[in-house]
């Protein structure tokens, strides 16, 4: 079997679904824009295509105007309008959308032969959004609504949910020598990755984060997701037929970084290769050259940039309304320490600006990005500190969130140990003391160091013994001197 980026060739079937029913560009219209641009780039290719939806696009265009895709800071593309139709559409009422999509998927799987390819495109909400269409993907474990798992519960109608299990059950008849690939822009879409590498996956985010729409334009509209914009850019700019799956996923990440760099820190995309065949060429055995994507994109009508001077509130799928608020809640629950310490004062001032508590202070996109990175960095350090406690044999010890730094140490010997222990911990870089700049500040978050050092003091360890235990952790986790950039996903 091969695993490739979803190019369409004569052996490929495409089945897509748009789960949302809110076409307003000030609501879920960004999902419609993603659906439309992918339809425009992939139209009329392969053996067969079916694009399922539950909203009439003609009515949507009449009510809200042309559907546009792209970031407001650069020229954008009209992807659906009164004089510009989509291809391979299949409409049905939303209450029937799940059943018809899965029945079609099952038929595509049954029709497959060795060497065939199946591309599954999933566009929609990855968390429960009442009255806004279909839930696509795994559930958000942090959302209390998602714990209603009983399919007979009146609070959760199974007709409005498509899960990983649904897809797998309807592909049991698919040829084991065919390739299947899932492309999804949904929140928590990394949940489509499976441990047995039975399919390729290109997901907007991992199974813990939300997908992010592009910034609001001056008209108040959201025109697509950053992930889909990056994915389309990678397709149309890559001209090599020898590009591997690994290289193309890197291209997508690089394009995402060019669109909005801090998303690679806060909401990075995730990928999986079928059978772990990352080195396969994604353009092998296809009749479609990469230049075709670029030509089709360029042929779409363009509209000029229309940015806001600064970013204000955002709606569903946004960083402000959901992601950053969740970071702030988690950060405060971690009991970061006294607000009078310089680093905490800087972060607290940024949070107050974000929450609108400082008059005449605006949360610009740059400030919002810096705050999100700083909070996520601190939360990761808290996680690493707790992991080091366990790995170094220093448990039990109060959790990081309940640890009161001001209560330690009580004796001079402990103060000296903590001082030396901080130096030892930094020597091994186990807590990565590099802190993103926030409003011009550049200070180290010291509480994780104090936490580990105080646990060592409570166990009666001297500096040499702490040094030995940390060295063992470093050798076990990092056998070479190279520390991976994705340490937080790799460690422990």
C-alpha positions as a LaTeX table, in Angstrom:
\begin{tabular}{lrrr}
\hline
Residue & $x$ (\AA) & $y$ (\AA) & $z$ (\AA) \\
\hline
Unk1 & 0.00 & 0.00 & 0.00 \\
Unk2 & 1.03 & 3.59 & $-0.48$ \\
Unk3 & 0.22 & 6.63 & 1.60 \\
Unk4 & 0.07 & 9.97 & $-0.15$ \\
Unk5 & $-1.19$ & 13.49 & 0.11 \\
Unk6 & $-4.67$ & 13.45 & $-1.41$ \\
Unk7 & $-4.02$ & 14.01 & $-5.09$ \\
Unk8 & $-6.79$ & 12.84 & $-7.36$ \\
Unk9 & $-6.12$ & 10.39 & $-10.19$ \\
Unk10 & $-8.03$ & 7.85 & $-12.26$ \\
Unk11 & $-8.07$ & 5.35 & $-9.38$ \\
Unk12 & $-9.36$ & 7.84 & $-6.81$ \\
Unk13 & $-12.82$ & 8.31 & $-5.36$ \\
Unk14 & $-13.62$ & 11.45 & $-3.38$ \\
Unk15 & $-16.35$ & 11.70 & $-0.79$ \\
Unk16 & $-16.79$ & 14.93 & 1.12 \\
Unk17 & $-19.24$ & 16.18 & 3.72 \\
Unk18 & $-20.10$ & 19.66 & 5.01 \\
Unk19 & $-21.64$ & 19.20 & 8.43 \\
Unk20 & $-22.54$ & 22.80 & 9.24 \\
Unk21 & $-25.83$ & 24.37 & 8.22 \\
Unk22 & $-24.92$ & 27.97 & 9.17 \\
Unk23 & $-23.75$ & 29.64 & 5.95 \\
Unk24 & $-23.40$ & 33.14 & 7.42 \\
Unk25 & $-19.86$ & 34.48 & 6.89 \\
Unk26 & $-20.11$ & 35.88 & 10.41 \\
Unk27 & $-20.83$ & 32.40 & 11.75 \\
Unk28 & $-19.83$ & 29.11 & 10.13 \\
Unk29 & $-19.36$ & 30.57 & 6.67 \\
Unk30 & $-15.64$ & 29.86 & 6.95 \\
Unk31 & $-16.46$ & 26.13 & 6.81 \\
Unk32 & $-18.48$ & 26.68 & 3.63 \\
Unk33 & $-15.50$ & 28.55 & 2.16 \\
Unk34 & $-13.19$ & 25.60 & 2.95 \\
Unk35 & $-15.66$ & 23.15 & 1.38 \\
Unk36 & $-15.98$ & 25.27 & $-1.77$ \\
Unk37 & $-12.29$ & 25.90 & $-2.42$ \\
Unk38 & $-11.47$ & 22.19 & $-2.11$ \\
Unk39 & $-14.34$ & 21.41 & $-4.45$ \\
Unk40 & $-13.02$ & 23.93 & $-6.99$ \\
Unk41 & $-9.47$ & 22.53 & $-6.90$ \\
Unk42 & $-10.43$ & 18.83 & $-7.10$ \\
Unk43 & $-13.47$ & 18.96 & $-9.41$ \\
Unk44 & $-13.98$ & 16.48 & $-12.25$ \\
Unk45 & $-11.05$ & 14.27 & $-11.27$ \\
Unk46 & $-10.85$ & 10.58 & $-10.44$ \\
Unk47 & $-13.41$ & 7.80 & $-10.91$ \\
Unk48 & $-16.20$ & 9.44 & $-8.93$ \\
Unk49 & $-16.81$ & 12.31 & $-6.52$ \\
Unk50 & $-19.70$ & 13.05 & $-4.16$ \\
Unk51 & $-19.85$ & 16.20 & $-2.01$ \\
Unk52 & $-22.62$ & 15.96 & 0.61 \\
Unk53 & $-24.23$ & 19.04 & 2.17 \\
Unk54 & $-27.49$ & 20.09 & 3.82 \\
Unk55 & $-27.62$ & 23.79 & 2.87 \\
Unk56 & $-28.68$ & 25.13 & $-0.53$ \\
Unk57 & $-25.69$ & 27.04 & $-1.91$ \\
Unk58 & $-27.83$ & 29.15 & $-4.26$ \\
Unk59 & $-29.90$ & 30.36 & $-1.33$ \\
Unk60 & $-26.75$ & 30.98 & 0.72 \\
Unk61 & $-25.24$ & 33.13 & $-2.04$ \\
Unk62 & $-28.52$ & 35.04 & $-2.47$ \\
Unk63 & $-28.68$ & 35.76 & 1.27 \\
Unk64 & $-25.02$ & 36.39 & 2.13 \\
Unk65 & $-23.33$ & 37.15 & $-1.18$ \\
Unk66 & $-20.43$ & 35.32 & $-2.88$ \\
Unk67 & $-18.49$ & 32.81 & $-0.78$ \\
Unk68 & $-14.89$ & 34.01 & $-0.45$ \\
Unk69 & $-11.83$ & 32.16 & 0.83 \\
Unk70 & $-8.64$ & 33.65 & 2.22 \\
Unk71 & $-6.99$ & 35.78 & 4.87 \\
Unk72 & $-8.17$ & 39.43 & 4.82 \\
Unk73 & $-4.59$ & 40.72 & 4.70 \\
Unk74 & $-4.02$ & 39.39 & 1.18 \\
Unk75 & $-6.00$ & 38.95 & $-2.05$ \\
Unk76 & $-8.73$ & 36.34 & $-1.66$ \\
Unk77 & $-10.62$ & 34.05 & $-4.02$ \\
Unk78 & $-14.34$ & 33.84 & $-4.85$ \\
Unk79 & $-15.11$ & 30.12 & $-4.57$ \\
Unk80 & $-18.88$ & 30.16 & $-5.09$ \\
Unk81 & $-21.17$ & 32.82 & $-6.57$ \\
Unk82 & $-24.32$ & 33.21 & $-8.67$ \\
Unk83 & $-22.31$ & 32.72 & $-11.86$ \\
Unk84 & $-19.89$ & 30.16 & $-10.49$ \\
Unk85 & $-21.19$ & 26.69 & $-9.65$ \\
Unk86 & $-19.73$ & 23.82 & $-7.67$ \\
Unk87 & $-19.36$ & 20.24 & $-8.93$ \\
Unk88 & $-20.51$ & 16.80 & $-7.75$ \\
Unk89 & $-22.87$ & 18.22 & $-5.09$ \\
Unk90 & $-25.36$ & 15.96 & $-3.34$ \\
Unk91 & $-28.00$ & 17.70 & $-1.19$ \\
Unk92 & $-30.19$ & 16.17 & 1.51 \\
Unk93 & $-31.91$ & 17.37 & 4.73 \\
Unk94 & $-29.53$ & 17.54 & 7.68 \\
Unk95 & $-31.44$ & 14.80 & 9.53 \\
Unk96 & $-30.53$ & 12.41 & 6.67 \\
Unk97 & $-26.98$ & 13.65 & 6.07 \\
Unk98 & $-25.20$ & 11.14 & 8.30 \\
Unk99 & $-27.05$ & 8.10 & 6.97 \\
Unk100 & $-26.59$ & 9.01 & 3.31 \\
Unk101 & $-22.93$ & 9.90 & 3.69 \\
Unk102 & $-22.12$ & 6.63 & 5.47 \\
Unk103 & $-24.12$ & 4.58 & 2.96 \\
Unk104 & $-22.20$ & 6.26 & 0.11 \\
Unk105 & $-18.91$ & 5.66 & 1.95 \\
Unk106 & $-19.72$ & 1.98 & 2.35 \\
Unk107 & $-20.45$ & 1.68 & $-1.37$ \\
Unk108 & $-17.17$ & 3.38 & $-2.30$ \\
Unk109 & $-15.31$ & 0.96 & $-0.06$ \\
Unk110 & $-17.06$ & $-2.04$ & $-1.58$ \\
Unk111 & $-16.26$ & $-0.83$ & $-5.12$ \\
Unk112 & $-12.56$ & $-0.41$ & $-4.40$ \\
Unk113 & $-9.87$ & $-2.57$ & $-6.02$ \\
Unk114 & $-6.20$ & $-3.04$ & $-5.11$ \\
Unk115 & $-4.37$ & 0.17 & $-5.92$ \\
Unk116 & $-7.47$ & 2.37 & $-5.67$ \\
Unk117 & $-7.56$ & 5.42 & $-3.45$ \\
Unk118 & $-10.29$ & 6.90 & $-1.31$ \\
Unk119 & $-10.11$ & 10.52 & $-0.20$ \\
Unk120 & $-12.52$ & 11.43 & 2.64 \\
Unk121 & $-12.98$ & 15.18 & 3.23 \\
Unk122 & $-14.60$ & 16.11 & 6.55 \\
Unk123 & $-15.70$ & 19.73 & 7.05 \\
Unk124 & $-17.71$ & 20.73 & 10.11 \\
Unk125 & $-17.87$ & 21.12 & 13.86 \\
Unk126 & $-15.75$ & 18.81 & 15.98 \\
Unk127 & $-17.70$ & 19.68 & 19.13 \\
Unk128 & $-21.40$ & 19.88 & 19.91 \\
Unk129 & $-22.99$ & 23.03 & 18.47 \\
Unk130 & $-26.78$ & 22.80 & 18.96 \\
Unk131 & $-28.87$ & 23.43 & 15.83 \\
Unk132 & $-25.81$ & 24.02 & 13.63 \\
Unk133 & $-25.63$ & 20.71 & 11.82 \\
Unk134 & $-23.59$ & 17.56 & 12.18 \\
Unk135 & $-20.87$ & 16.81 & 14.74 \\
Unk136 & $-17.90$ & 15.36 & 12.85 \\
Unk137 & $-15.18$ & 13.46 & 14.67 \\
Unk138 & $-14.28$ & 12.62 & 18.23 \\
Unk139 & $-15.72$ & 14.58 & 21.13 \\
Unk140 & $-14.06$ & 17.34 & 23.12 \\
Unk141 & $-13.34$ & 15.74 & 26.53 \\
Unk142 & $-13.24$ & 19.16 & 28.22 \\
Unk143 & $-16.79$ & 20.00 & 27.17 \\
Unk144 & $-19.40$ & 18.69 & 29.68 \\
Unk145 & $-21.90$ & 18.28 & 26.82 \\
Unk146 & $-19.72$ & 15.70 & 25.14 \\
Unk147 & $-20.01$ & 13.25 & 28.02 \\
Unk148 & $-23.59$ & 12.41 & 26.98 \\
Unk149 & $-22.54$ & 9.18 & 25.30 \\
Unk150 & $-25.80$ & 7.19 & 25.46 \\
Unk151 & $-27.15$ & 7.08 & 21.87 \\
Unk152 & $-30.67$ & 6.77 & 23.25 \\
Unk153 & $-30.37$ & 9.96 & 25.25 \\
Unk154 & $-32.77$ & 12.68 & 24.08 \\
Unk155 & $-29.93$ & 15.17 & 24.59 \\
Unk156 & $-27.81$ & 13.56 & 21.89 \\
Unk157 & $-29.46$ & 12.39 & 18.66 \\
Unk158 & $-27.11$ & 9.97 & 16.84 \\
Unk159 & $-28.36$ & 11.26 & 13.48 \\
Unk160 & $-26.26$ & 14.39 & 14.07 \\
Unk161 & $-22.92$ & 12.76 & 14.77 \\
Unk162 & $-20.29$ & 10.97 & 12.64 \\
Unk163 & $-17.49$ & 9.28 & 14.57 \\
Unk164 & $-14.30$ & 7.46 & 13.74 \\
Unk165 & $-16.05$ & 4.19 & 14.51 \\
Unk166 & $-18.79$ & 5.01 & 11.99 \\
Unk167 & $-16.21$ & 5.52 & 9.24 \\
Unk168 & $-14.25$ & 2.38 & 10.12 \\
Unk169 & $-17.36$ & 0.19 & 10.23 \\
Unk170 & $-18.45$ & 1.36 & 6.79 \\
Unk171 & $-15.05$ & 0.65 & 5.23 \\
Unk172 & $-14.73$ & $-2.97$ & 6.35 \\
Unk173 & $-15.39$ & $-4.15$ & 2.78 \\
Unk174 & $-12.70$ & $-1.90$ & 1.28 \\
Unk175 & $-9.79$ & $-3.66$ & $-0.42$ \\
Unk176 & $-6.89$ & $-4.07$ & 2.05 \\
Unk177 & $-4.58$ & $-3.05$ & $-0.80$ \\
Unk178 & $-6.29$ & 0.29 & $-1.40$ \\
Unk179 & $-5.24$ & 3.61 & 0.08 \\
Unk180 & $-7.51$ & 5.71 & 2.25 \\
Unk181 & $-6.81$ & 9.28 & 3.34 \\
Unk182 & $-8.79$ & 11.65 & 5.56 \\
Unk183 & $-8.56$ & 15.43 & 5.23 \\
Unk184 & $-10.36$ & 17.37 & 7.96 \\
Unk185 & $-10.58$ & 20.98 & 9.12 \\
Unk186 & $-12.68$ & 20.20 & 12.22 \\
Unk187 & $-11.83$ & 21.00 & 15.83 \\
Unk188 & $-10.11$ & 18.04 & 17.54 \\
Unk189 & $-9.68$ & 16.41 & 14.09 \\
Unk190 & $-6.45$ & 14.73 & 15.18 \\
Unk191 & $-8.75$ & 12.14 & 16.74 \\
Unk192 & $-9.04$ & 10.57 & 13.28 \\
Unk193 & $-5.47$ & 9.29 & 13.55 \\
Unk194 & $-5.45$ & 5.60 & 14.52 \\
Unk195 & $-2.71$ & 3.59 & 16.18 \\
Unk196 & $-2.57$ & 0.84 & 13.54 \\
Unk197 & $-1.67$ & 3.28 & 10.71 \\
Unk198 & $-4.52$ & 2.00 & 8.57 \\
Unk199 & $-5.04$ & 5.36 & 6.88 \\
Unk200 & $-3.32$ & 8.62 & 6.06 \\
Unk201 & $-4.63$ & 11.67 & 7.91 \\
Unk202 & $-4.16$ & 15.39 & 7.40 \\
Unk203 & $-5.88$ & 17.13 & 10.30 \\
Unk204 & $-6.14$ & 20.82 & 11.14 \\
Unk205 & $-5.27$ & 20.23 & 14.82 \\
Unk206 & $-4.65$ & 17.45 & 17.31 \\
Unk207 & $-7.41$ & 15.82 & 19.36 \\
Unk208 & $-7.18$ & 18.47 & 22.10 \\
Unk209 & $-7.30$ & 21.76 & 20.19 \\
Unk210 & $-9.75$ & 23.75 & 18.12 \\
Unk211 & $-9.44$ & 24.54 & 14.45 \\
Unk212 & $-8.95$ & 28.24 & 13.77 \\
Unk213 & $-10.75$ & 30.36 & 11.20 \\
Unk214 & $-8.88$ & 33.17 & 9.47 \\
Unk215 & $-9.07$ & 36.59 & 11.04 \\
Unk216 & $-12.21$ & 38.63 & 10.70 \\
Unk217 & $-12.22$ & 41.02 & 7.75 \\
Unk218 & $-13.42$ & 44.63 & 7.92 \\
Unk219 & $-16.83$ & 43.39 & 6.75 \\
Unk220 & $-17.09$ & 41.18 & 9.85 \\
Unk221 & $-16.74$ & 37.93 & 7.86 \\
Unk222 & $-14.57$ & 34.86 & 8.41 \\
Unk223 & $-13.38$ & 33.46 & 5.07 \\
Unk224 & $-12.07$ & 29.93 & 5.61 \\
Unk225 & $-9.66$ & 28.23 & 8.02 \\
Unk226 & $-5.93$ & 28.74 & 8.30 \\
Unk227 & $-5.33$ & 25.02 & 7.86 \\
Unk228 & $-7.22$ & 24.75 & 4.57 \\
Unk229 & $-5.57$ & 27.93 & 3.29 \\
Unk230 & $-2.16$ & 26.44 & 4.10 \\
Unk231 & $-3.10$ & 23.09 & 2.57 \\
Unk232 & $-4.23$ & 24.71 & $-0.70$ \\
Unk233 & $-1.09$ & 26.86 & $-0.81$ \\
Unk234 & 1.08 & 23.77 & $-0.39$ \\
Unk235 & $-0.74$ & 22.03 & $-3.24$ \\
Unk236 & $-0.56$ & 24.87 & $-5.71$ \\
Unk237 & 3.02 & 25.94 & $-4.99$ \\
Unk238 & 4.57 & 22.48 & $-4.96$ \\
Unk239 & 5.57 & 21.48 & $-8.51$ \\
Unk240 & 7.68 & 18.36 & $-7.89$ \\
Unk241 & 6.25 & 14.94 & $-8.75$ \\
Unk242 & 8.80 & 13.39 & $-6.38$ \\
Unk243 & 7.67 & 15.17 & $-3.23$ \\
Unk244 & 7.15 & 12.69 & $-0.41$ \\
Unk245 & 4.31 & 12.60 & 2.09 \\
Unk246 & 6.69 & 13.80 & 4.79 \\
Unk247 & 7.87 & 16.71 & 2.67 \\
Unk248 & 4.36 & 17.77 & 1.73 \\
Unk249 & 3.12 & 17.76 & 5.32 \\
Unk250 & 6.12 & 19.90 & 6.15 \\
Unk251 & 5.11 & 22.22 & 3.31 \\
Unk252 & 1.63 & 22.57 & 4.85 \\
Unk253 & 3.12 & 23.44 & 8.25 \\
Unk254 & 5.49 & 25.95 & 6.71 \\
Unk255 & 2.66 & 27.62 & 4.80 \\
Unk256 & 0.63 & 27.77 & 8.01 \\
Unk257 & 3.55 & 29.46 & 9.73 \\
Unk258 & 3.73 & 32.04 & 6.96 \\
Unk259 & 0.02 & 32.82 & 7.37 \\
Unk260 & 0.13 & 33.12 & 11.19 \\
Unk261 & 3.29 & 31.89 & 12.85 \\
Unk262 & 2.06 & 31.41 & 16.41 \\
Unk263 & $-0.52$ & 28.80 & 15.27 \\
Unk264 & 2.37 & 26.36 & 14.91 \\
Unk265 & 2.83 & 26.77 & 18.67 \\
Unk266 & $-0.80$ & 26.90 & 19.77 \\
Unk267 & $-2.84$ & 24.95 & 17.18 \\
Unk268 & $-0.45$ & 22.98 & 14.96 \\
Unk269 & $-1.75$ & 20.54 & 12.32 \\
Unk270 & $-1.11$ & 16.82 & 12.73 \\
Unk271 & $-0.51$ & 14.12 & 10.13 \\
Unk272 & $-0.32$ & 10.34 & 9.85 \\
Unk273 & 0.91 & 8.18 & 6.98 \\
Unk274 & $-0.81$ & 4.90 & 6.10 \\
Unk275 & 1.49 & 2.03 & 7.10 \\
Unk276 & 3.93 & 4.71 & 8.31 \\
Unk277 & 5.13 & 5.09 & 4.71 \\
Unk278 & 6.24 & 8.69 & 5.09 \\
Unk279 & 8.77 & 8.37 & 2.30 \\
Unk280 & 6.25 & 7.51 & $-0.42$ \\
Unk281 & 5.88 & 10.04 & $-3.24$ \\
Unk282 & 2.43 & 11.57 & $-3.03$ \\
Unk283 & 2.30 & 12.19 & $-6.76$ \\
Unk284 & 3.14 & 8.63 & $-7.80$ \\
Unk285 & 0.63 & 6.81 & $-10.01$ \\
Unk286 & $-1.50$ & 9.95 & $-10.61$ \\
Unk287 & $-2.49$ & 11.59 & $-13.84$ \\
Unk288 & $-2.75$ & 15.04 & $-12.33$ \\
Unk289 & 0.33 & 17.26 & $-12.32$ \\
Unk290 & 0.81 & 19.73 & $-9.50$ \\
Unk291 & 0.59 & 22.71 & $-11.86$ \\
Unk292 & $-3.10$ & 21.92 & $-12.32$ \\
Unk293 & $-3.85$ & 23.04 & $-8.77$ \\
Unk294 & $-2.09$ & 26.33 & $-9.30$ \\
Unk295 & $-3.91$ & 26.98 & $-12.59$ \\
Unk296 & $-7.30$ & 26.25 & $-11.09$ \\
Unk297 & $-6.60$ & 28.49 & $-8.12$ \\
Unk298 & $-5.41$ & 31.34 & $-10.34$ \\
Unk299 & $-8.49$ & 31.01 & $-12.55$ \\
Unk300 & $-10.79$ & 31.74 & $-9.61$ \\
Unk301 & $-11.99$ & 35.38 & $-9.41$ \\
Unk302 & $-10.02$ & 37.51 & $-6.95$ \\
Unk303 & $-11.16$ & 40.10 & $-4.45$ \\
Unk304 & $-8.82$ & 42.64 & $-2.79$ \\
Unk305 & $-7.65$ & 42.49 & 0.84 \\
Unk306 & $-10.03$ & 43.94 & 3.44 \\
Unk307 & $-8.34$ & 43.79 & 6.86 \\
Unk308 & $-9.29$ & 45.34 & 10.17 \\
Unk309 & $-6.78$ & 47.68 & 11.78 \\
Unk310 & $-6.79$ & 45.37 & 14.79 \\
Unk311 & $-8.43$ & 42.10 & 15.78 \\
Unk312 & $-11.30$ & 42.24 & 18.23 \\
Unk313 & $-13.74$ & 39.55 & 19.27 \\
Unk314 & $-14.11$ & 36.39 & 17.23 \\
Unk315 & $-16.81$ & 33.74 & 17.00 \\
Unk316 & $-16.98$ & 29.94 & 17.01 \\
Unk317 & $-13.65$ & 28.31 & 16.25 \\
Unk318 & $-11.82$ & 31.47 & 17.38 \\
Unk319 & $-8.88$ & 31.91 & 19.68 \\
Unk320 & $-10.42$ & 34.75 & 21.67 \\
Unk321 & $-13.80$ & 33.27 & 22.51 \\
Unk322 & $-12.67$ & 29.74 & 23.28 \\
Unk323 & $-9.02$ & 28.77 & 23.06 \\
Unk324 & $-7.39$ & 31.66 & 24.92 \\
Unk325 & $-10.16$ & 31.73 & 27.51 \\
Unk326 & $-9.51$ & 28.05 & 28.19 \\
Unk327 & $-5.77$ & 28.74 & 28.48 \\
Unk328 & $-6.44$ & 31.53 & 30.97 \\
Unk329 & $-8.68$ & 29.27 & 33.08 \\
Unk330 & $-6.07$ & 26.50 & 33.10 \\
Unk331 & $-3.28$ & 28.92 & 33.90 \\
Unk332 & $-5.09$ & 30.44 & 36.84 \\
Unk333 & $-5.97$ & 27.00 & 38.17 \\
Unk334 & $-2.25$ & 26.13 & 38.17 \\
Unk335 & $-1.63$ & 28.64 & 40.99 \\
Unk336 & 1.32 & 30.32 & 39.23 \\
Unk337 & 2.40 & 32.30 & 42.31 \\
Unk338 & 2.42 & 35.86 & 43.56 \\
Unk339 & 1.26 & 38.54 & 41.13 \\
Unk340 & 3.96 & 40.83 & 42.46 \\
Unk341 & 6.74 & 38.87 & 40.76 \\
Unk342 & 7.84 & 40.63 & 37.56 \\
Unk343 & 7.08 & 37.79 & 35.14 \\
Unk344 & 3.65 & 37.15 & 36.66 \\
Unk345 & 2.84 & 40.86 & 36.58 \\
Unk346 & 3.55 & 40.96 & 32.84 \\
Unk347 & 1.33 & 37.96 & 32.12 \\
Unk348 & $-1.44$ & 39.21 & 34.41 \\
Unk349 & $-1.47$ & 42.60 & 32.65 \\
Unk350 & $-1.79$ & 40.87 & 29.27 \\
Unk351 & $-4.68$ & 38.74 & 30.58 \\
Unk352 & $-6.40$ & 41.87 & 31.92 \\
Unk353 & $-6.08$ & 43.49 & 28.47 \\
Unk354 & $-7.49$ & 40.36 & 26.86 \\
Unk355 & $-10.47$ & 40.38 & 29.24 \\
Unk356 & $-11.13$ & 44.07 & 28.59 \\
Unk357 & $-10.35$ & 45.15 & 32.15 \\
Unk358 & $-7.86$ & 47.86 & 31.19 \\
Unk359 & $-9.51$ & 50.95 & 29.66 \\
Unk360 & $-8.25$ & 52.04 & 26.23 \\
Unk361 & $-6.01$ & 48.98 & 25.96 \\
Unk362 & $-6.50$ & 46.97 & 22.74 \\
Unk363 & $-5.69$ & 43.28 & 22.33 \\
Unk364 & $-4.05$ & 43.30 & 18.90 \\
Unk365 & $-3.36$ & 40.06 & 16.99 \\
Unk366 & 0.30 & 40.33 & 17.96 \\
Unk367 & $-0.51$ & 40.68 & 21.67 \\
Unk368 & $-3.06$ & 37.89 & 21.46 \\
Unk369 & $-0.51$ & 35.58 & 19.86 \\
Unk370 & 2.16 & 36.41 & 22.44 \\
Unk371 & $-0.27$ & 35.80 & 25.31 \\
Unk372 & $-1.39$ & 32.45 & 23.93 \\
Unk373 & 2.20 & 31.28 & 23.46 \\
Unk374 & 3.26 & 32.45 & 26.92 \\
Unk375 & 0.33 & 30.76 & 28.67 \\
Unk376 & 0.78 & 27.51 & 26.77 \\
Unk377 & 4.51 & 27.57 & 27.53 \\
Unk378 & 3.85 & 27.97 & 31.25 \\
Unk379 & 1.25 & 25.22 & 31.32 \\
Unk380 & 3.65 & 22.87 & 29.55 \\
Unk381 & 6.34 & 23.70 & 32.10 \\
Unk382 & 3.89 & 22.81 & 34.87 \\
Unk383 & 3.25 & 19.46 & 33.19 \\
Unk384 & 6.97 & 18.77 & 32.80 \\
Unk385 & 7.69 & 19.71 & 36.40 \\
Unk386 & 5.06 & 17.23 & 37.61 \\
Unk387 & 6.51 & 14.55 & 35.31 \\
Unk388 & 10.04 & 15.14 & 36.61 \\
Unk389 & 8.77 & 14.70 & 40.18 \\
Unk390 & 7.54 & 11.22 & 39.28 \\
Unk391 & 10.50 & 10.19 & 37.10 \\
Unk392 & 13.05 & 11.34 & 39.68 \\
Unk393 & 11.37 & 9.36 & 42.46 \\
Unk394 & 10.34 & 12.48 & 44.39 \\
Unk395 & 6.64 & 11.64 & 44.70 \\
Unk396 & 4.42 & 11.94 & 46.61 \\
Unk397 & 4.55 & 15.72 & 46.73 \\
Unk398 & 1.83 & 18.38 & 46.57 \\
Unk399 & 0.58 & 18.92 & 43.03 \\
Unk400 & 1.92 & 21.85 & 41.07 \\
Unk401 & $-1.40$ & 23.68 & 41.33 \\
Unk402 & $-1.47$ & 23.46 & 45.15 \\
Unk403 & 2.23 & 24.06 & 45.71 \\
Unk404 & 2.76 & 27.37 & 47.53 \\
Unk405 & 6.19 & 28.66 & 46.59 \\
Unk406 & 6.18 & 31.16 & 49.46 \\
Unk407 & 6.00 & 28.39 & 52.06 \\
Unk408 & 9.35 & 26.93 & 50.95 \\
Unk409 & 12.01 & 26.81 & 52.12 \\
Unk410 & 11.95 & 27.26 & 55.90 \\
Unk411 & 15.61 & 26.70 & 56.59 \\
Unk412 & 18.80 & 28.05 & 55.08 \\
Unk413 & 19.96 & 24.58 & 54.02 \\
Unk414 & 16.85 & 24.13 & 51.94 \\
Unk415 & 17.28 & 27.56 & 50.41 \\
Unk416 & 20.80 & 26.63 & 49.39 \\
Unk417 & 19.63 & 23.32 & 47.93 \\
Unk418 & 16.89 & 25.07 & 45.97 \\
Unk419 & 19.40 & 27.56 & 44.60 \\
Unk420 & 21.77 & 24.83 & 43.48 \\
Unk421 & 18.91 & 22.63 & 42.26 \\
Unk422 & 17.66 & 25.39 & 39.99 \\
Unk423 & 21.11 & 25.60 & 38.46 \\
Unk424 & 21.20 & 21.80 & 38.02 \\
Unk425 & 17.75 & 21.68 & 36.40 \\
Unk426 & 18.67 & 24.45 & 33.99 \\
Unk427 & 21.90 & 22.65 & 33.24 \\
Unk428 & 19.88 & 19.73 & 31.82 \\
Unk429 & 17.34 & 21.94 & 30.01 \\
Unk430 & 14.59 & 19.62 & 31.22 \\
Unk431 & 12.22 & 22.53 & 31.67 \\
Unk432 & 13.36 & 24.53 & 28.65 \\
Unk433 & 13.72 & 27.99 & 30.25 \\
Unk434 & 13.26 & 29.88 & 26.96 \\
Unk435 & 10.23 & 32.12 & 27.46 \\
Unk436 & 8.52 & 33.98 & 24.59 \\
Unk437 & 8.67 & 37.74 & 24.79 \\
Unk438 & 5.47 & 39.26 & 26.14 \\
Unk439 & 4.97 & 43.02 & 25.88 \\
Unk440 & 8.71 & 43.55 & 25.71 \\
Unk441 & 9.48 & 41.37 & 28.73 \\
Unk442 & 11.71 & 38.33 & 28.72 \\
Unk443 & 11.66 & 36.67 & 32.13 \\
Unk444 & 11.99 & 33.10 & 33.31 \\
Unk445 & 9.00 & 31.40 & 34.96 \\
Unk446 & 10.79 & 30.19 & 38.09 \\
Unk447 & 8.03 & 28.27 & 39.85 \\
Unk448 & 8.62 & 24.94 & 37.99 \\
Unk449 & 12.27 & 24.99 & 39.08 \\
Unk450 & 11.30 & 25.80 & 42.66 \\
Unk451 & 8.71 & 23.03 & 42.58 \\
Unk452 & 11.19 & 20.29 & 41.62 \\
Unk453 & 13.87 & 21.64 & 43.92 \\
Unk454 & 11.51 & 21.78 & 46.91 \\
Unk455 & 10.42 & 18.19 & 46.26 \\
Unk456 & 14.10 & 17.20 & 46.35 \\
Unk457 & 14.55 & 19.10 & 49.60 \\
Unk458 & 11.53 & 17.37 & 51.13 \\
Unk459 & 13.12 & 13.99 & 50.26 \\
Unk460 & 16.40 & 15.03 & 51.86 \\
Unk461 & 18.40 & 14.86 & 48.61 \\
Unk462 & 21.64 & 16.72 & 48.32 \\
Unk463 & 22.73 & 18.52 & 45.15 \\
Unk464 & 24.84 & 15.59 & 43.88 \\
Unk465 & 21.99 & 13.08 & 44.23 \\
Unk466 & 19.55 & 15.41 & 42.47 \\
Unk467 & 22.14 & 15.89 & 39.74 \\
Unk468 & 22.43 & 12.09 & 39.32 \\
Unk469 & 18.68 & 11.54 & 39.08 \\
Unk470 & 18.17 & 14.31 & 36.56 \\
Unk471 & 21.07 & 12.99 & 34.49 \\
Unk472 & 19.38 & 9.57 & 34.40 \\
Unk473 & 16.17 & 11.18 & 33.16 \\
Unk474 & 18.02 & 13.04 & 30.45 \\
Unk475 & 19.85 & 9.91 & 29.26 \\
Unk476 & 16.65 & 7.86 & 29.26 \\
Unk477 & 14.57 & 10.42 & 27.39 \\
Unk478 & 17.25 & 11.98 & 25.19 \\
Unk479 & 19.91 & 9.35 & 24.37 \\
Unk480 & 21.69 & 11.85 & 22.12 \\
Unk481 & 22.56 & 15.47 & 22.71 \\
Unk482 & 19.84 & 16.61 & 20.30 \\
Unk483 & 16.71 & 17.75 & 22.10 \\
Unk484 & 13.68 & 17.57 & 19.77 \\
Unk485 & 11.71 & 20.71 & 19.09 \\
Unk486 & 8.47 & 18.92 & 19.97 \\
Unk487 & 9.75 & 18.00 & 23.43 \\
Unk488 & 6.37 & 18.45 & 25.08 \\
Unk489 & 4.80 & 15.73 & 22.95 \\
Unk490 & 7.89 & 13.50 & 23.21 \\
Unk491 & 8.87 & 13.60 & 26.85 \\
Unk492 & 7.43 & 11.12 & 29.35 \\
\hline
\end{tabular}
